[in-house]
Amino acid sequence: MAAKLPNSNQLPELNIVKVEPVLLHAPIDTPVMTSFGTLTKRAVLLVRVEDAEGAVGWGEVFGNFPMHGAENRAHLIRDYLAPITMSESWDTPAAAFAAMTQQSHIMTIQCGEPGSFAQAIAGVDIALWDLAARRAGAPLWRLLGGEGATIPVYASGLNPRGFEDIVAGKLAAGYTAFKVKIGFGRETDLAALAGVRQLIGERRLMSDVNQSWDLETACANWPEYSEFDLSWIEEPIAADQGLDSWRRIAALPGAPVAAGENLLGDAQFDDYIASKVLGVVQPDMCKWGGFTKTLPLAGRIIDAGQSYCPHFLAGAIGLLASGHCLAAAGGGGMLEIDANPNPLREQLTGALPAINDGRMTLPEGPGLGAAPDLDLIRDFQSKG
Ligand SMILES: [Mg+2]
């Protein structure tokens, strides 16, 4: 059965009096490499909402790329979305999502920034759902209809070189599935796949091309790369290549195709789902949709017999939100957890739940079950 949002009589009315973007930075020792660009520091954009009774909710906005994109999204929240969110009271966060989308529509076209606004709206939506669940006294996964708090996870973001210590640490920490970044040329890629495969034995291995191949390269590489017994190969080509190109890849023998972090909107996701080109669909709820759009989408993915595996690679709030969305949707897909050191993920809300035999159990507290430490927020706000 498709995952469904609770209706308004299951939710407290939301009368929001404050909406604040909270931009955090953290230096990192080892740059995080992808085939299209490198992160030399970490940025996380949070959203804090407060209602008339002083209850607070937290959300997170995609802010990895471009380098100063998070600053822009912070201004979009402050200048456009905060006034809309505080303009009336809401029966459900979904009503606020609809109002933000509708009232910013012309501006998104005028400034050519549908993606930036979609990311900012997603973060406000997550904060409103956190607040609603806190007011209702329930963890989000339960409020949203989930059957349990335990979800499969995988260690993601392994660089194509220098991954040995991280893999060893994550094996010791209880991870049983790993994803390595490729798309750096055959020699580097094949060495990375062989190296990680050797370290993890028969555990699950995935790889992420980050859109760096053309169709011809993807078709040439697919069978050979798949021989590493890959659970999926992710974003082999540009996400906007058109479904005919994706169909060609999906028809090749070998690993299933994964994508979704660079799709935007119900219509685009539904085209991909209906065309059956993806075995694994990976919406990033901090990039588009929040809970309001991603949970129903997850239901449609699972109903179509495809796997819903949330994409996420930033801070603790977005990670917990993605975990709650997966726990609510069910379906057995895995949550992406960045394996690289990042204090904005590892420290911001205190220790994240432990991993046991490849699974994480979400906190029992209401809402997301955790909130940022205010002293750490002040500290990370000063590192921009
Ligand atoms: Mg990816």
Residues whose N, C-alpha, C, O or C-beta is under 5 A from the ligand:
A	BS01	MG	D208 E234
